Amino acid sequence: MSWLDLLIVFVFVFSILSGIRKGLVFSLAALFSFVISFMTANAYYERLGEFLISNTKILEEIKSLIPIGIQNSINNGASIENLPNGAHSYITQLFTGGDLPFMDEFLNAIAKGIVHIISFLLIFFIIRIILSIFVRGINSVFKLPILNFFNKIGGGVIGLIRGIVSNIVIVSILYTIAMLGIKGDLVNEINNSILASYFYIGYLFY
């Protein structure tokens, strides 16, 4: 069992226990805020990303770091056999002196994907923080003794659902990061994971 499997199990346990502690009403409201935050981020991360690319030097900064990250990944023994064909071809030719007329376009695509990840996370957490203020106010009404037991059981179920959604997001982001070569041993960890494949839905932000 890899550290990724342990992370997935931890997310499940934490989500369920957190749901029981918080109760059904708070968990439903929190899940609702999670969905709203996710949908808002998914709808606007490209616009924020384009704004950052147009008004800052973030794209060029990231592009300059990508070859270094890939080389470090290879030096650390990362396996690239399971990467997408385009990424595998790029990495192989990049470090064997091959002619890559599409190299700049490839680097642009990778760097743009990273900017989109940053934009998505910024929007997600800002909206989540704002909505959490309202959620806490709603939950205080449902802490009466008669409602408390069913409130906690329902909270555990909602926590389980939230754990599934959270693991899908986490694993899909890690798969995307592995493709970028940012963390050297991540590809091997994913390949050795027992649980990760059950939560993988595809590369994000491309």
C-alpha positions in Angstrom: 0.0 0.0 0.0 1.5 3.3 -1.1 1.2 6.7 0.6 -1.5 7.6 -2.0 -3.6 4.7 -0.7 -3.1 5.9 2.9 -4.2 9.4 1.8 -7.3 8.1 0.1 -8.3 6.1 3.3 -7.5 9.1 5.5 -9.8 11.4 3.4 -12.6 8.8 3.7 -12.2 8.4 7.5 -11.8 12.2 8.1 -14.8 13.0 5.9 -17.1 10.4 7.7 -16.0 11.4 11.2 -16.3 15.1 10.3 -19.8 14.5 8.9 -20.9 12.7 12.1 -19.5 15.5 14.3 -21.0 18.3 12.2 -24.4 16.7 11.6 -26.7 16.3 8.6 -27.7 19.9 8.2 -24.2 21.3 8.5 -22.8 18.6 6.2 -25.5 19.2 3.6 -24.9 22.9 3.7 -21.1 22.3 3.5 -21.6 19.8 0.6 -23.8 22.4 -1.1 -21.1 25.0 -0.6 -18.5 22.6 -1.9 -20.5 21.9 -5.1 -21.2 25.6 -5.6 -17.5 26.4 -5.1 -16.4 23.7 -7.5 -19.0 24.7 -10.2 -18.0 28.3 -9.9 -14.3 27.5 -10.1 -14.9 25.2 -13.1 -16.9 27.9 -14.9 -14.4 30.8 -14.4 -10.9 29.3 -14.0 -10.2 29.8 -17.7 -11.1 33.4 -17.6 -9.0 34.1 -14.5 -6.2 32.1 -16.1 -6.3 34.2 -19.3 -6.3 37.3 -17.1 -3.2 36.2 -15.3 -1.5 35.2 -18.5 -2.3 38.5 -20.1 -1.3 40.7 -17.2 1.5 38.9 -15.5 4.7 36.9 -16.5 3.4 33.8 -14.8 3.3 31.7 -18.1 6.9 32.4 -19.0 8.1 31.7 -15.4 6.3 28.4 -15.4 7.6 27.5 -18.9 11.2 28.0 -17.8 10.7 25.6 -14.9 9.0 22.7 -16.7 12.1 21.1 -18.4 14.0 21.3 -15.1 11.1 19.6 -13.3 11.0 16.8 -15.9 14.7 16.3 -15.8 14.7 16.1 -12.0 11.8 13.5 -12.2 13.8 11.3 -14.6 16.9 11.6 -12.4 14.9 10.5 -9.4 13.8 7.4 -11.2 10.3 8.3 -12.2 8.7 6.0 -14.7 7.3 7.7 -17.8 6.0 4.6 -19.6 2.4 5.2 -18.6 2.3 8.9 -19.5 0.2 10.1 -22.5 1.9 9.4 -25.9 2.5 13.1 -26.5 4.2 13.7 -23.2 6.2 10.5 -23.4 7.5 11.5 -26.9 8.3 15.0 -25.8 10.3 13.9 -22.7 12.2 11.3 -24.7 13.2 13.6 -27.5 13.9 16.6 -25.2 16.7 14.8 -23.4 18.1 12.9 -26.4 18.6 15.9 -28.6 15.7 15.3 -30.9 14.3 18.0 -33.1 11.0 19.3 -31.7 9.3 22.0 -33.8 6.3 21.7 -31.5 8.3 22.1 -28.3 7.2 25.7 -27.6 3.6 24.8 -28.2 3.9 21.8 -25.9 5.5 23.9 -23.1 2.7 26.5 -23.6 0.1 23.9 -23.2 1.7 22.5 -20.0 2.3 25.9 -18.5 -1.3 27.0 -19.3 -2.6 23.9 -17.6 -0.6 24.8 -14.4 -2.0 28.4 -14.5 -5.5 26.9 -14.9 -4.9 24.7 -11.8 -3.8 27.8 -9.8 -6.8 29.8 -11.0 -9.2 27.0 -10.2 -7.9 26.6 -6.6 -8.0 30.4 -6.0 -11.6 30.7 -7.0 -12.6 27.5 -5.2 -11.1 28.4 -1.9 -12.3 32.1 -2.0 -16.0 31.0 -2.7 -15.7 28.2 -0.1 -14.6 30.6 2.6 -17.4 33.0 1.9 -20.1 30.3 1.9 -18.8 28.7 5.1 -19.7 31.8 7.0 -23.3 31.4 6.1 -23.3 27.6 6.7 -22.2 27.9 10.3 -25.1 30.2 11.1 -27.6 27.8 9.7 -26.2 24.8 11.6 -26.7 26.4 15.0 -30.5 26.0 14.8 -30.3 22.2 14.5 -28.4 21.4 17.7 -31.5 20.6 19.7 -31.3 17.2 21.5 -34.2 15.6 19.7 -32.8 16.3 16.3 -29.2 15.7 17.2 -29.0 11.9 16.8 -30.5 11.8 13.3 -28.6 14.9 12.4 -25.3 13.0 13.2 -26.2 9.8 11.3 -27.2 11.7 8.3 -24.0 13.7 8.6 -21.9 10.5 8.4 -23.6 9.5 5.1 -23.0 13.0 3.7 -19.4 12.7 4.9 -19.0 9.5 2.9 -20.3 11.1 -0.2 -18.0 14.1 0.3 -15.1 11.7 0.8 -15.7 10.1 -2.6 -15.9 13.5 -4.3 -12.8 14.7 -2.6 -10.8 11.6 -3.5 -11.9 12.0 -7.2 -10.6 15.6 -7.2 -7.4 14.8 -5.4 -6.5 11.7 -7.5 -7.3 13.5 -10.8 -5.1 16.4 -9.8 -2.3 14.1 -8.8 -2.5 12.3 -12.2 -2.3 15.7 -13.9 0.7 16.7 -11.8 2.4 13.4 -12.6 2.0 14.1 -16.3 3.7 17.5 -15.8 6.7 15.8 -14.2 6.6 18.2 -11.2 7.2 15.5 -8.6 9.7 12.8 -9.5 8.3 9.8 -7.7 4.6 10.6 -8.1 4.2 8.5 -11.3 5.6 5.4 -9.6 3.5 6.0 -6.5 0.3 6.2 -8.7 1.3 3.0 -10.6 1.8 1.2 -7.2 -1.5 2.5 -5.7 -4.2 0.0 -5.1 -7.1 2.5 -4.8 -6.1 5.4 -7.0 -7.5 3.9 -10.3 -11.0 3.8 -8.8 -11.1 7.6 -8.4 -9.4 8.6 -11.6 -11.7 10.5 -14.1 -9.1 12.0 -16.5 -6.5 14.7 -16.7 -7.9 18.0 -15.6 -7.6 21.5 -17.0 -6.7 20.5 -20.6 
